[in-house]
Amino acid sequence: MSDTPRNQTSVRQERAALVGLLLPTDKAPSRYWDPLAELGALAEAAGADVVDRVVQRRDKICPATYIGSGKVLELAERVIEKEADVVIFDNDLSPSQIREIEEVTKRKVLDRTELILDIFASRARTHAARLQVELAQLEYTAPRLRGMWTHLERQVGAAGGNSAVGGIGTRGPGERQIEIDRRIVQKRMSFLKEQLQQIDARKLREVRSRGEHFTVCLVGYTNAGKSTLMNALTDAGALVENKLFATLDTLTRKWTLSGGQTALLSDTVGFVRDLPHHVVASFRATLEETIHADLLLHVVDSTAPDAQAQIAAVEAVLAELGCAESPTLLVLNKVDAVADPAALSVLRLQFPEAVEISARAGIGIDLLTERVAAQMRGRYALVEVEADAGNGKLLAYVNRHAHVMSRQYLDGLVRLSLRVSPGEVPRICDMGARLVSSDAPAN
C-alpha cells in the first residue's frame, strides 16, 4: 500500500487512477460526454497525474465495494500495471467501502468529496477561506473517524495485568481513543463555527453597507470564464487560469454601465455538480455577495458538452443558498469557440433571453452592459424628496423600503436622496413627501 497515511488526502505529485460508476439513471447529456472528464480536471487541479480511467456500469451500487468485487480485482491489476499511487472515485464512498477497496488494491482511495476538499485546502489564501476549508474538512471527517483513525484501542486502566501502563486516576473501563478524537474534533468545529459567525456578521455588514449601489454577482460552473469576464468588464486583474477552483476568494470592483451608471460587480467561487454541502455551508460568508446581490449573472461555458447539466448544477447550489428566486441573467460565454453549432442552437432555443458573449475576445460585452443597465433602470429609480422633519412614520418607512443616499435638514424640513423601486414612489408621496426630482417613469 502507498506510504501516504489515510488521514493525509493530498494527491499532489501522485499518479492517479480514476473510477466512475454509471447507473441506469445516469444519462449521457450528449454524444461527446466523457463521464470522467470533470474528475480528471479535478485530479489535475489537485496536482495528480492521471494514468488510468475505469468506468463501470451496474444496475445498482455494490454495498461492500461500490463497483463490485470483480471490478475491484480488475482495478487492483490495473493500478499495478499503471503504477498508480492513488485511486480516485467520482462518487462518494462510505468508510467501509474505502477500507475494502484499499485492502484489495493496496492503494490509497479517495472519493469525490475528499478530492474537492483537498483542492479547496490548497487554494485557500485568506484567513477566512482557511477557516472555511478546515470546517468543511472536519464536518466531512467527523462521521468517518472510525474508518480513518487507526489508534482505536481502549485506554488501559490500572487494574489487572496491565497495571504498569496505567496509574493513579486511570482505573476503570477506560475510554475509546476514537471517543477522545471525536470530542477534540467537535470542540475544534465549535471554535471554527464561532470564528466564522463573526466573519459572517462582518461580511453581512459590509454587503449591506453597499446599499446605495446596484450589486451584480457573477455565478456559474467552475472554469466557465467568470474571472475573464470580470477582467473584461472592470479591468480587475483577477487571476485567470484554465484550472478548476482557481480562486476561492470574492473579488468586488466598480463597473461603469451605459449612461454613466455604476454598479458593484463581484466574482465568487465556482460551482460543480455534487458540490459537497459542507463546502456550501462553510463558505456562506464568501457567498454572501451572491445571497444579497440585486442581479446574478449566470455565466455558462457554451463549449461544454454538458452545458445544460452544468446550468442545472449551478441552479441547485443557488437553491441551497436560498437564491432560487433572485433576478438572474444567463450569459453564454465562449460562443466564438463552440465546435458544435447545433449544441449552441439548442441552448439558444432553451434560453432565448440569454446574452451571447466571448469574454476573452470581447464579443457581446457592450450588449451585456446594456442589458444590465436596463435591469438596473427597471428595478430602481433615483428620486429626491422633501418632507416635514417630524414625519417619523415617513422616515421609518423610507429607512425600511429605500436606500437613503443622503439627507439634509433645513428649516424644519428634511431633503432625502433615495434609490428606490419605482412602485414605492407614489406611496412615499402619499405619506407626506413632496417630489423634488426623479428619474422614475411617469405613471
Secondary structure, DSSP 8 states (H G I E B T S, - for coil): --SS-TT----TT-EEEEEEEE-TT---SSTT--TTHHHHHHHHHTT-EEEEEEEEE-SS-BTTTBS-HHHHHHHHHHHHHHT-SEEEESS---HHHHHHHHHHH-SEEE-HHHHHHHHHHHH--SHHHHHHHHHHHHHHHGGGHHHH-----B---SSGGGTTT--TT--SS--BHHHHHHHHHHHHHHHHHHHHHHHHHHHHHHHHTTTTSEEEEEEEBTTSSHHHHHHHHH-------SSTT---S-EEEEEE-GGG-EEEEEE---B-TT--HHHHHHTTTTTHHHHT-SEEEEEEETT-TTHHHHHHHHHHHHHHHT-TTS-EEEEEE-GGG-S-HHHHHHHHHH-TT-EE-BTTTTBTHHHHHHHHHHHHHHH-EEEEEEEETT-HHHHHHHHHHSEEEEEEEETTEEEEEEEE-TTHHHHHHHTT-EEEEE-S---
